[in-house]
């Protein structure tokens, strides 16, 4: 899926500067609830790999709660798939240890700030890591 959604609230100038999405671009876009059945079909029972999965998982939880209004329904939906974060394996492979933070540092994937572009960059990166192992 690669869809722009109407967030049903104003898009801040800071957010627009970051990802280039403006209120006029999403004025006639579907809202989260419109795409929820398709999204459910895409992720249900699957392993979902994301770069910064905690952020993506949090956005989904927020939107699901706004849609359902019931925490138990949100948990059930989120528990219907397995989420894994690719940040740590990518950082470990690059050896990006931060002595100050006592943890591995994130690395940028490159490319535009676009969800589909970031997915493609992550797939390229994971493919490279698989072949390097």
TORFI-185076 format. One line per 10 residues: number of its first residue (from 1); their letters; for each residue x, y, z of N, C-alpha, C. Coordinates in nm, 4 decimals. Layout:
# TORFI-185076
NUM> A> X Y Z X Y Z X Y Z ~ ...
# end
This chain:
# TORFI-185076
1> XXXXXXXXXX> 0.0850 -0.1180 0.0000 0.0000 0.0000 0.0000 0.0890 0.1237 0.0000 ~ 0.0477 0.2211 -0.0740 0.1183 0.3492 -0.0760 0.0111 0.4560 -0.0939 ~ -0.0401 0.5054 0.0163 -0.1518 0.5990 0.0130 -0.1233 0.7216 0.0986 ~ -0.1662 0.8353 0.0505 -0.1709 0.9541 0.1350 -0.3049 0.9509 0.2077 ~ -0.3034 0.9877 0.3341 -0.4262 0.9897 0.4123 -0.4552 1.1306 0.4608 ~ -0.5813 1.1605 0.4711 -0.6237 1.2860 0.5321 -0.6213 1.2628 0.6826 ~ -0.5342 1.3342 0.7560 -0.5241 1.3101 0.9005 -0.6415 1.3662 0.9802 ~ -0.7316 1.4374 0.9133 -0.8483 1.4977 0.9779 -0.8083 1.6000 1.0841 ~ -0.6910 1.6570 1.0668 -0.6438 1.7677 1.1493 -0.5409 1.8437 1.0674 ~ -0.5145 1.9684 1.1034 -0.4195 2.0471 1.0243 -0.2788 1.9861 1.0237
11> XXXXXXXXXX> -0.2128 1.9973 0.9104 -0.0735 1.9531 0.8986 0.0128 2.0739 0.9295 ~ 0.1023 2.0599 1.0252 0.1858 2.1733 1.0657 0.2864 2.2078 0.9564 ~ 0.3314 2.3308 0.9584 0.4326 2.3751 0.8613 0.5606 2.2942 0.8776 ~ 0.5965 2.2628 1.0007 0.7181 2.1840 1.0260 0.7075 2.0460 0.9621 ~ 0.5915 1.9829 0.9781 0.5713 1.8509 0.9182 0.5739 1.8602 0.7659 ~ 0.5094 1.9613 0.7106 0.5099 1.9792 0.5645 0.6505 2.0016 0.5120 ~ 0.7312 2.0787 0.5858 0.8701 2.1013 0.5452 0.9484 1.9705 0.5436 ~ 0.9165 1.8809 0.6355 0.9891 1.7543 0.6461 0.9527 1.6575 0.5347 ~ 0.8237 1.6361 0.5113 0.7837 1.5334 0.4152 0.7132 1.5850 0.2903 ~ 0.6908 1.7160 0.2820 0.6322 1.7735 0.1614 0.4828 1.7530 0.1462
21> XXXXXXXXXX> 0.4172 1.7002 0.2474 0.2732 1.6775 0.2387 0.2017 1.7980 0.2996 ~ 0.1115 1.8546 0.2222 0.0359 1.9714 0.2668 -0.1122 1.9364 0.2781 ~ -0.1853 2.0235 0.3422 -0.3286 2.0040 0.3552 -0.3980 1.9928 0.2209 ~ -0.3521 2.0703 0.1228 -0.4151 2.0646 -0.0096 -0.3894 1.9308 -0.0791 ~ -0.2758 1.8671 -0.0511 -0.2460 1.7360 -0.1119 -0.3351 1.6257 -0.0571 ~ -0.3823 1.6425 0.0673 -0.4635 1.5368 0.1281 -0.6110 1.5749 0.1406 ~ -0.6470 1.6879 0.0848 -0.7841 1.7385 0.1001 -0.8890 1.6385 0.0523 ~ -0.8593 1.5619 -0.0499 -0.9565 1.4660 -0.1029 -0.9093 1.3218 -0.0845 ~ -0.8099 1.3043 0.0024 -0.7574 1.1706 0.0289 -0.8472 1.0977 0.1288 ~ -0.8413 0.9657 0.1277 -0.9196 0.8909 0.2263 -0.8623 0.9123 0.3667
31> XXXXXXXXXX> -0.9424 0.8835 0.4670 -0.8917 0.8892 0.6043 -0.8516 0.7475 0.6461 ~ -0.7915 0.7363 0.7627 -0.7436 0.6082 0.8129 -0.8542 0.5029 0.8128 ~ -0.9705 0.5390 0.8612 -1.0817 0.4433 0.8694 -1.1191 0.3867 0.7324 ~ -1.1071 0.4680 0.6275 -1.1402 0.4228 0.4922 -1.0479 0.3096 0.4462 ~ -0.9211 0.3166 0.4870 -0.8233 0.2177 0.4413 -0.7971 0.1064 0.5422 ~ -0.8593 0.1158 0.6591 -0.8334 0.0162 0.7628 -0.8631 -0.1269 0.7185 ~ -0.9727 -0.1555 0.6483 -0.9951 -0.2951 0.6053 -0.8820 -0.3473 0.5150 ~ -0.8374 -0.2648 0.4218 -0.7285 -0.3080 0.3331 -0.5983 -0.3240 0.4112 ~ -0.5687 -0.2292 0.5006 -0.4484 -0.2377 0.5824 -0.4507 -0.3628 0.6690 ~ -0.5647 -0.3930 0.7257 -0.5793 -0.5131 0.8082 -0.5477 -0.6372 0.7258
41> XXXXXXXXXX> -0.5994 -0.6438 0.6044 -0.5735 -0.7584 0.5169 -0.4255 -0.7697 0.4824 ~ -0.3579 -0.6577 0.4690 -0.2157 -0.6586 0.4327 -0.1283 -0.7083 0.5472 ~ -0.1563 -0.6672 0.6706 -0.0656 -0.6992 0.7812 -0.1102 -0.8165 0.8683 ~ -0.2349 -0.8543 0.8653 -0.2855 -0.9586 0.9548 -0.2085 -1.0891 0.9389 ~ -0.1580 -1.1388 1.0502 -0.0868 -1.2659 1.0507 0.0521 -1.2611 0.9903 ~ 0.0995 -1.1418 0.9599 0.2298 -1.1295 0.8933 0.3365 -1.0742 0.9857 ~ 0.4575 -1.0947 0.9443 0.5744 -1.0357 1.0088 0.5984 -0.9014 0.9413 ~ 0.5927 -0.7942 1.0172 0.6103 -0.6596 0.9632 0.7451 -0.6058 1.0080 ~ 0.8311 -0.5773 0.9132 0.9633 -0.5241 0.9427 0.9618 -0.3762 0.9089 ~ 1.0036 -0.2955 1.0037 1.0040 -0.1501 0.9844 1.1348 -0.0935 1.0358
51> XXXXXXXXXX> 1.1683 0.0202 0.9851 1.2849 0.0926 1.0335 1.2313 0.1961 1.1307 ~ 1.2551 0.1754 1.2568 1.1968 0.2514 1.3668 1.0525 0.2039 1.3885 ~ 1.0389 0.0746 1.4091 0.9078 0.0119 1.4270 0.8319 0.0713 1.5444 ~ 0.9032 0.1159 1.6464 0.8344 0.1743 1.7623 0.7531 0.2964 1.7209 ~ 0.8096 0.3783 1.6323 0.7362 0.4957 1.5834 0.6142 0.4524 1.5026 ~ 0.6346 0.3633 1.4058 0.5240 0.3185 1.3208 0.4148 0.2508 1.4026 ~ 0.4557 0.1676 1.4956 0.3614 0.0979 1.5828 0.2815 0.1993 1.6646 ~ 0.3498 0.3033 1.7133 0.2822 0.4076 1.7906 0.1806 0.4852 1.7083 ~ 0.2167 0.5165 1.5834 0.1227 0.5874 1.4947 0.0001 0.5008 1.4697 ~ 0.0220 0.3734 1.4427 -0.0909 0.2829 1.4211 -0.1785 0.2739 1.5457
61> XXXXXXXXXX> -0.1157 0.2619 1.6618 -0.1930 0.2534 1.7868 -0.2770 0.3790 1.8067 ~ -0.2185 0.4947 1.7816 -0.2921 0.6211 1.7973 -0.4117 0.6272 1.7024 ~ -0.3899 0.5922 1.5762 -0.4986 0.5974 1.4782 -0.6055 0.4921 1.5060 ~ -0.5632 0.3745 1.5476 -0.6602 0.2704 1.5822 -0.7444 0.3116 1.7022 ~ -0.6817 0.3738 1.8011 -0.7562 0.4192 1.9176 -0.8541 0.5296 1.8793 ~ -0.8099 0.6180 1.7916 -0.8999 0.7237 1.7449 -1.0183 0.6614 1.6690 ~ -0.9923 0.5564 1.5940 -1.0980 0.4910 1.5159 -1.1913 0.4076 1.6046 ~ -1.1316 0.3183 1.6855 -1.2119 0.2250 1.7648 -1.2572 0.2824 1.8991 ~ -1.1731 0.3666 1.9591 -1.2055 0.4205 2.0901 -1.1997 0.3170 2.2014 ~ -1.1375 0.2032 2.1756 -1.1332 0.0950 2.2730 -0.9935 0.0325 2.2705
71> XXXXXXXXXX> -0.9234 0.0423 2.3825 -0.7856 -0.0072 2.3902 -0.7775 -0.1569 2.3622 ~ -0.8755 -0.2339 2.4058 -0.8701 -0.3788 2.3837 -0.8784 -0.4122 2.2342 ~ -0.9552 -0.3355 2.1575 -0.9617 -0.3571 2.0126 -0.8304 -0.3186 1.9453 ~ -0.7672 -0.2125 1.9964 -0.6370 -0.1706 1.9435 -0.5341 -0.2794 1.9681 ~ -0.5290 -0.3302 2.0896 -0.4326 -0.4369 2.1227 -0.4564 -0.5606 2.0370 ~ -0.5833 -0.5973 2.0200 -0.6148 -0.7149 1.9384 -0.5677 -0.6951 1.7954 ~ -0.5877 -0.5760 1.7387 -0.5453 -0.5498 1.6019 -0.3931 -0.5566 1.5919 ~ -0.3245 -0.4893 1.6841 -0.1782 -0.4869 1.6802 -0.1180 -0.6240 1.7065 ~ -0.1831 -0.7036 1.7905 -0.1339 -0.8386 1.8196 -0.1592 -0.9360 1.7048 ~ -0.2321 -0.8923 1.6032 -0.2607 -0.9770 1.4886 -0.1442 -0.9915 1.3925
81> XXXXXXXXXX> -0.0355 -0.9195 1.4175 0.0851 -0.9296 1.3349 0.2064 -0.9183 1.4264 ~ 0.3213 -0.9546 1.3745 0.4451 -0.9483 1.4523 0.5324 -0.8370 1.3957 ~ 0.5689 -0.7424 1.4797 0.6484 -0.6274 1.4366 0.7931 -0.6437 1.4797 ~ 0.8829 -0.6189 1.3849 1.0255 -0.6246 1.4130 1.0906 -0.4967 1.3631 ~ 1.1906 -0.4539 1.4369 1.2605 -0.3300 1.4039 1.3940 -0.3616 1.3381 ~ 1.4203 -0.3005 1.2247 1.5446 -0.3244 1.1509 1.6549 -0.2271 1.1907 ~ 1.6282 -0.1344 1.2819 1.7312 -0.0367 1.3193 1.8524 -0.1055 1.3815 ~ 1.8297 -0.1870 1.4824 1.9425 -0.2477 1.5539 2.0261 -0.3386 1.4634 ~ 1.9659 -0.4329 1.3896 2.0508 -0.5163 1.3028 2.1306 -0.4346 1.2014 ~ 2.0699 -0.3287 1.1492 2.1418 -0.2447 1.0526 2.2581 -0.1740 1.1188
91> XXXXXXXXXX> 2.2371 -0.1225 1.2384 2.3439 -0.0522 1.3092 2.4540 -0.1484 1.3532 ~ 2.4162 -0.2673 1.3991 2.5142 -0.3673 1.4408 2.6017 -0.4063 1.3217 ~ 2.5393 -0.4277 1.2059 2.6138 -0.4661 1.0859 2.7145 -0.3590 1.0458 ~ 2.6792 -0.2326 1.0686 2.7686 -0.1222 1.0352 2.8671 -0.0929 1.1479 ~ 2.8429 -0.1499 1.2660 2.9304 -0.1250 1.3799 2.9171 0.0151 1.4357 ~ 2.7979 0.0691 1.4337 2.7760 0.2067 1.4776 2.7476 0.2126 1.6275 ~ 2.8469 0.1792 1.7082 2.8325 0.1821 1.8524 2.8551 0.3233 1.9039 ~ 2.7676 0.3683 1.9900 2.7804 0.4996 2.0525 2.8267 0.4788 2.1962 ~ 2.9522 0.5108 2.2231 3.0042 0.4952 2.3589 2.9310 0.5870 2.4556 ~ 2.8942 0.7052 2.4088 2.8216 0.7991 2.4954 2.6856 0.7446 2.5358
101> XXXXXXXXXX> 2.6157 0.6859 2.4419 2.4810 0.6364 2.4684 2.4764 0.4901 2.5076 ~ 2.5918 0.4217 2.5036 2.6004 0.2783 2.5338 2.4983 0.1972 2.4543 ~ 2.4866 0.2304 2.3277 2.3954 0.1584 2.2391 2.4400 0.1821 2.0955 ~ 2.3802 0.1075 2.0052 2.4093 0.1285 1.8641 2.3330 0.2501 1.8138 ~ 2.3976 0.3267 1.7272 2.3358 0.4475 1.6709 2.2573 0.4122 1.5456 ~ 2.1517 0.4865 1.5253 2.0744 0.4722 1.4017 2.1561 0.5214 1.2847 ~ 2.1226 0.4705 1.1704 2.1844 0.5227 1.0491 2.0736 0.5611 0.9528 ~ 2.1001 0.6600 0.8740 2.0003 0.7046 0.7772 1.9945 0.6058 0.6619 ~ 1.8731 0.5873 0.6122 1.8542 0.4977 0.4988 1.8825 0.5664 0.3667 ~ 1.8768 0.6981 0.3667 1.8946 0.7728 0.2428 1.7636 0.7837 0.1675
111> XXXXXXXXXX> 1.7659 0.8568 0.0597 1.6461 0.8733 -0.0216 1.5567 0.9839 0.0296 ~ 1.4460 1.0035 -0.0414 1.3496 1.1068 -0.0054 1.2753 1.0680 0.1215 ~ 1.2143 1.1666 0.1840 1.1302 1.1401 0.3005 0.9918 1.1042 0.2486 ~ 0.9795 0.9804 0.2069 0.8570 0.9283 0.1479 0.8446 0.7843 0.1954 ~ 0.7280 0.7470 0.2454 0.7110 0.6149 0.3048 0.7484 0.5017 0.2088 ~ 0.6994 0.5065 0.0867 0.7301 0.3990 -0.0088 0.8786 0.3981 -0.0433 ~ 0.9378 0.5159 -0.0586 1.0807 0.5252 -0.0873 1.1621 0.4683 0.0287 ~ 1.1204 0.4970 0.1514 1.1904 0.4439 0.2685 1.1767 0.2920 0.2757 ~ 1.0622 0.2384 0.2398 1.0456 0.0929 0.2370 1.1404 0.0297 0.1359 ~ 1.1494 0.0896 0.0188 1.2415 0.0368 -0.0833 1.3864 0.0459 -0.0355
121> XXXXXXXXXX> 1.4227 0.1566 0.0296 1.5590 0.1727 0.0813 1.5875 0.0686 0.1892 ~ 1.4900 0.0425 0.2757 1.5079 -0.0589 0.3793 1.5253 -0.1968 0.3165 ~ 1.4450 -0.2293 0.2166 1.4598 -0.3585 0.1496 1.5974 -0.3729 0.0857 ~ 1.6449 -0.2671 0.0204 1.7807 -0.2715 -0.0380 1.8849 -0.2936 0.0705 ~ 1.8695 -0.2227 0.1816 1.9650 -0.2325 0.2914 1.9636 -0.3737 0.3515 ~ 1.8449 -0.4294 0.3763 1.8363 -0.5640 0.4323 1.8916 -0.6679 0.3350 ~ 1.8666 -0.6491 0.2068 1.9218 -0.7394 0.1052 2.0741 -0.7352 0.1085 ~ 2.1290 -0.6154 0.1184 2.2752 -0.6002 0.1270 2.3294 -0.6687 0.2518 ~ 2.2613 -0.6517 0.3660 2.3062 -0.7160 0.4900 2.3006 -0.8674 0.4781 ~ 2.1973 -0.9195 0.4124 2.1838 -1.0643 0.3969 2.2977 -1.1217 0.3132
131> XXX> 2.3365 -1.0510 0.2077 2.4438 -1.0986 0.1219 2.5803 -1.0800 0.1859 ~ 2.5921 -0.9824 0.2767 2.7200 -0.9572 0.3427 2.7464 -1.0573 0.4547 ~ 2.6406 -1.1205 0.5041 2.6546 -1.2130 0.6178 2.7177 -1.3441 0.5768
# end
